[in-house]
Amino acid sequence: MKISNIFGNSGKNKNNLLQVLAKLACGINKPNKQTVLPHNSVPELWAMTKLKKVRNLGGKLGDYLVEKMNCEMMNDLLRYSEKDLSSHLGSKTG
């Protein structure tokens, strides 16, 4: 599964993905430094990012993903297909 598929393929969802990546990357070199996140470094960022730190993946959804699907880090979601996520979470959320 591609990383972009987690957030969908429409223009609006791609913007959501970019916002999530920007928010995560901006905290890496705080304060007073810039962070550049090349596309090929996204998997490395996902590997070191806890799932519940990502916007919209906290709360009940985050608890479910951690407890039922054993996803602690963002890259753990990549082992599931979109179909698998939809079957576990419902078509709207998955």
The 8 nearest C-alpha neighbors of each residue, nearest first, counted from 0:
[[1, 77, 80, 2, 4, 78, 79, 81],
 [0, 2, 4, 3, 77, 5, 80, 81],
 [1, 3, 4, 5, 0, 77, 6, 42],
 [2, 4, 5, 1, 6, 7, 8, 16],
 [5, 3, 7, 6, 1, 2, 8, 0],
 [6, 4, 3, 2, 7, 1, 81, 76],
 [5, 7, 4, 12, 3, 16, 13, 8],
 [8, 6, 4, 12, 5, 9, 3, 13],
 [7, 9, 12, 4, 13, 10, 3, 6],
 [8, 10, 12, 11, 7, 13, 14, 6],
 [11, 9, 13, 12, 14, 8, 7, 15],
 [10, 12, 14, 9, 13, 15, 8, 7],
 [13, 11, 15, 14, 9, 7, 10, 6],
 [14, 12, 16, 10, 15, 11, 9, 8],
 [13, 15, 17, 11, 12, 16, 18, 10],
 [16, 14, 12, 18, 13, 17, 19, 11],
 [15, 17, 13, 19, 14, 18, 6, 20],
 [18, 16, 14, 20, 15, 19, 21, 13],
 [19, 17, 15, 21, 16, 20, 22, 14],
 [20, 18, 16, 22, 17, 21, 23, 15],
 [19, 21, 17, 23, 18, 22, 24, 16],
 [22, 20, 18, 24, 19, 23, 25, 17],
 [21, 23, 19, 25, 20, 24, 18, 26],
 [24, 22, 20, 21, 25, 26, 19, 27],
 [23, 25, 21, 26, 27, 22, 20, 34],
 [26, 24, 22, 27, 23, 21, 34, 28],
 [25, 27, 24, 29, 28, 23, 22, 30],
 [26, 28, 24, 25, 29, 34, 23, 33],
 [29, 27, 32, 26, 30, 34, 33, 25],
 [30, 28, 26, 31, 32, 27, 25, 33],
 [29, 31, 32, 28, 26, 33, 27, 25],
 [32, 30, 29, 33, 28, 34, 25, 26],
 [33, 31, 28, 30, 29, 34, 25, 27],
 [34, 32, 35, 28, 31, 25, 29, 30],
 [33, 35, 25, 24, 28, 36, 32, 27],
 [34, 36, 37, 33, 24, 25, 21, 40],
 [35, 37, 40, 34, 38, 24, 41, 20],
 [38, 36, 40, 39, 35, 41, 34, 42],
 [37, 39, 40, 41, 36, 42, 35, 43],
 [38, 40, 37, 41, 42, 36, 43, 44],
 [41, 39, 43, 37, 38, 42, 36, 44],
 [40, 42, 44, 43, 38, 39, 45, 37],
 [43, 41, 45, 44, 40, 46, 74, 39],
 [44, 42, 46, 40, 41, 45, 47, 39],
 [45, 43, 41, 46, 42, 47, 48, 40],
 [44, 46, 73, 42, 74, 48, 43, 47],
 [47, 45, 43, 74, 44, 48, 72, 42],
 [46, 48, 44, 45, 49, 43, 72, 73],
 [49, 47, 45, 72, 46, 73, 44, 50],
 [48, 50, 72, 51, 52, 71, 73, 47],
 [49, 51, 72, 73, 52, 71, 53, 48],
 [50, 52, 57, 53, 56, 49, 61, 54],
 [53, 51, 50, 49, 54, 57, 48, 56],
 [54, 52, 51, 56, 50, 55, 57, 19],
 [53, 55, 56, 52, 57, 19, 51, 50],
 [56, 54, 57, 53, 60, 58, 61, 51],
 [57, 55, 61, 51, 54, 53, 60, 50],
 [58, 56, 61, 51, 55, 60, 59, 54],
 [57, 59, 61, 60, 62, 56, 51, 55],
 [58, 60, 62, 61, 63, 57, 56, 64],
 [61, 59, 63, 62, 58, 56, 57, 64],
 [60, 62, 57, 56, 64, 58, 63, 59],
 [63, 61, 59, 65, 60, 64, 66, 58],
 [62, 64, 60, 66, 61, 67, 65, 59],
 [65, 63, 68, 61, 62, 70, 67, 66],
 [66, 64, 70, 69, 62, 63, 71, 68],
 [65, 67, 63, 69, 64, 62, 68, 70],
 [68, 66, 63, 64, 69, 65, 62, 70],
 [67, 69, 64, 70, 65, 66, 63, 76],
 [70, 68, 65, 66, 67, 71, 64, 75],
 [69, 71, 65, 75, 64, 68, 72, 76],
 [72, 70, 65, 50, 49, 69, 75, 73],
 [71, 73, 49, 50, 75, 74, 48, 70],
 [74, 72, 45, 50, 75, 76, 48, 49],
 [73, 75, 45, 46, 76, 77, 72, 42],
 [76, 74, 70, 73, 77, 72, 78, 71],
 [77, 75, 74, 78, 79, 73, 70, 72],
 [76, 78, 79, 75, 74, 0, 2, 1],
 [77, 79, 76, 75, 80, 0, 74, 70],
 [80, 78, 77, 76, 83, 84, 81, 0],
 [81, 79, 83, 82, 0, 84, 78, 77],
 [80, 82, 84, 83, 85, 79, 93, 4],
 [81, 83, 85, 80, 84, 86, 93, 79],
 [84, 82, 80, 86, 85, 81, 79, 87],
 [83, 85, 93, 81, 87, 86, 82, 88],
 [93, 86, 84, 89, 90, 82, 88, 83],
 [85, 87, 83, 84, 89, 88, 82, 90],
 [88, 86, 84, 85, 89, 83, 93, 82],
 [89, 87, 93, 85, 92, 86, 84, 90],
 [88, 90, 85, 93, 86, 92, 91, 87],
 [89, 91, 85, 93, 92, 88, 86, 84],
 [90, 92, 89, 93, 85, 88, 84, 86],
 [91, 93, 89, 90, 88, 85, 84, 60],
 [85, 92, 84, 88, 90, 89, 91, 81]]
